[in-house]
Amino acid sequence: MSTWFNGGVSPTDIVEWAGQSLEVLLRIYAKCLDRSMRRNRRLIEAALGHESRPKTVA
C-alpha cells in the first residue's frame, strides 16, 4: 500500500482496494504524507505557473 500511496493513488481508492479504514491507512502510512505534500505543492505551483526555487541558507 505504501507504493500506491507514494505513487499518488487517492487514499479513498487505497482503502477501498485494501479493505482498510482511512484512519488505519493514515496512522500506519503517515510517514508517506510528507513526501506527497511536497510533491503536491510542486504540482500546484507548476499548474499556477510559479517556478519552484530552492531555499537559500542565510
ABEGO torsion letter per residue (X at the ends): XAAAAAAGBBAAAAAAAAGBBAAAAAAAAAAAAAAAAAAAAAAAAAAAGBBBBBBBBX
